[in-house]
């Protein structure tokens, strides 16, 4: 096992691996720079993500989540488990993926009509 772990660390430091990681980080940074918070619907908040979207992610495969967010499968698995909250720029695509819209907001977290 020690030898396998050593090989994994060596492979992660290879020029090819580092180039792939760099390209991925550049893509993600460019996406964040191009994202405007004003493009997100008012109903799509951290609370609505947690209450409406996150529970439904369990029904979606990890590869589908990874493709939807353009992230790695290990990160998508962590999002699906609720261990990571993805950047808000991904929330709208995830909402569409699981079939959630502003119409699903009857009352989250209390009596809004009272």
MONOR-V718198 format. One record per residue. N is the residue number from 0. RES is the residue in one small letter. SS is DSSP state (A for helix, B for strand, O for the rest). OMEGA is omega in whole degrees, 0 to 359 (* if undefined). D_LAST is the distance of its C-alpha to the last C-alpha in whole Angstrom. Layout:
n->N res->RES ss->SS omega->OMEGA d_last->D_LAST
n->N res->RES ss->SS omega->OMEGA d_last->D_LAST
//
This chain:
n->0 res->x ss->O omega->180 d_last->61
n->1 res->x ss->A omega->179 d_last->62
n->2 res->x ss->A omega->179 d_last->64
n->3 res->x ss->A omega->178 d_last->61
n->4 res->x ss->A omega->179 d_last->58
n->5 res->x ss->A omega->179 d_last->61
n->6 res->x ss->A omega->178 d_last->61
n->7 res->x ss->A omega->178 d_last->58
n->8 res->x ss->A omega->179 d_last->58
n->9 res->x ss->A omega->180 d_last->61
n->10 res->x ss->A omega->181 d_last->59
n->11 res->x ss->A omega->180 d_last->56
n->12 res->x ss->O omega->181 d_last->58
n->13 res->x ss->O omega->181 d_last->60
n->14 res->x ss->A omega->179 d_last->61
n->15 res->x ss->A omega->180 d_last->59
n->16 res->x ss->A omega->181 d_last->56
n->17 res->x ss->A omega->178 d_last->55
n->18 res->x ss->A omega->179 d_last->56
n->19 res->x ss->A omega->180 d_last->53
n->20 res->x ss->A omega->178 d_last->51
n->21 res->x ss->A omega->179 d_last->51
n->22 res->x ss->A omega->179 d_last->51
n->23 res->x ss->A omega->179 d_last->48
n->24 res->x ss->A omega->178 d_last->46
n->25 res->x ss->A omega->178 d_last->48
n->26 res->x ss->A omega->182 d_last->46
n->27 res->x ss->A omega->179 d_last->42
n->28 res->x ss->A omega->178 d_last->43
n->29 res->x ss->A omega->178 d_last->44
n->30 res->x ss->A omega->179 d_last->40
n->31 res->x ss->A omega->179 d_last->38
n->32 res->x ss->A omega->182 d_last->40
n->33 res->x ss->A omega->182 d_last->39
n->34 res->x ss->O omega->178 d_last->36
n->35 res->x ss->O omega->179 d_last->33
n->36 res->x ss->A omega->180 d_last->30
n->37 res->x ss->A omega->179 d_last->29
n->38 res->x ss->A omega->182 d_last->30
n->39 res->x ss->O omega->179 d_last->27
n->40 res->x ss->O omega->182 d_last->24
n->41 res->x ss->O omega->182 d_last->21
n->42 res->x ss->O omega->185 d_last->19
n->43 res->x ss->O omega->182 d_last->22
n->44 res->x ss->O omega->177 d_last->21
n->45 res->x ss->A omega->178 d_last->23
n->46 res->x ss->A omega->180 d_last->20
n->47 res->x ss->A omega->175 d_last->20
n->48 res->x ss->A omega->184 d_last->23
n->49 res->x ss->A omega->186 d_last->23
n->50 res->x ss->A omega->187 d_last->21
n->51 res->x ss->A omega->187 d_last->22
n->52 res->x ss->A omega->184 d_last->25
n->53 res->x ss->A omega->180 d_last->27
n->54 res->x ss->A omega->182 d_last->27
n->55 res->x ss->A omega->180 d_last->28
n->56 res->x ss->A omega->179 d_last->31
n->57 res->x ss->A omega->181 d_last->33
n->58 res->x ss->A omega->185 d_last->34
n->59 res->x ss->O omega->179 d_last->36
n->60 res->x ss->O omega->180 d_last->39
n->61 res->x ss->A omega->178 d_last->40
n->62 res->x ss->A omega->178 d_last->42
n->63 res->x ss->A omega->177 d_last->40
n->64 res->x ss->A omega->181 d_last->37
n->65 res->x ss->A omega->179 d_last->40
n->66 res->x ss->A omega->182 d_last->41
n->67 res->x ss->A omega->182 d_last->38
n->68 res->x ss->A omega->184 d_last->37
n->69 res->x ss->O omega->179 d_last->41
n->70 res->x ss->O omega->179 d_last->41
n->71 res->x ss->O omega->178 d_last->44
n->72 res->x ss->A omega->177 d_last->43
n->73 res->x ss->A omega->178 d_last->43
n->74 res->x ss->A omega->179 d_last->40
n->75 res->x ss->A omega->178 d_last->38
n->76 res->x ss->A omega->179 d_last->39
n->77 res->x ss->A omega->176 d_last->37
n->78 res->x ss->A omega->181 d_last->34
n->79 res->x ss->A omega->179 d_last->34
n->80 res->x ss->A omega->181 d_last->34
n->81 res->x ss->O omega->180 d_last->31
n->82 res->x ss->O omega->176 d_last->34
n->83 res->x ss->O omega->172 d_last->34
n->84 res->x ss->O omega->182 d_last->31
n->85 res->x ss->O omega->176 d_last->32
n->86 res->x ss->O omega->180 d_last->32
n->87 res->x ss->A omega->179 d_last->29
n->88 res->x ss->A omega->180 d_last->32
n->89 res->x ss->A omega->188 d_last->32
n->90 res->x ss->A omega->182 d_last->29
n->91 res->x ss->A omega->178 d_last->29
n->92 res->x ss->A omega->178 d_last->32
n->93 res->x ss->A omega->177 d_last->31
n->94 res->x ss->A omega->179 d_last->27
n->95 res->x ss->A omega->181 d_last->30
n->96 res->x ss->A omega->182 d_last->32
n->97 res->x ss->A omega->175 d_last->29
n->98 res->x ss->O omega->179 d_last->28
n->99 res->x ss->O omega->176 d_last->24
n->100 res->x ss->O omega->180 d_last->23
n->101 res->x ss->A omega->179 d_last->20
n->102 res->x ss->A omega->181 d_last->19
n->103 res->x ss->A omega->182 d_last->18
n->104 res->x ss->O omega->176 d_last->15
n->105 res->x ss->O omega->171 d_last->13
n->106 res->x ss->O omega->175 d_last->11
n->107 res->x ss->O omega->173 d_last->13
n->108 res->x ss->O omega->174 d_last->13
n->109 res->x ss->O omega->181 d_last->9
n->110 res->x ss->O omega->179 d_last->6
n->111 res->x ss->O omega->182 d_last->6
n->112 res->x ss->O omega->183 d_last->4
n->113 res->x ss->O omega->* d_last->0
//
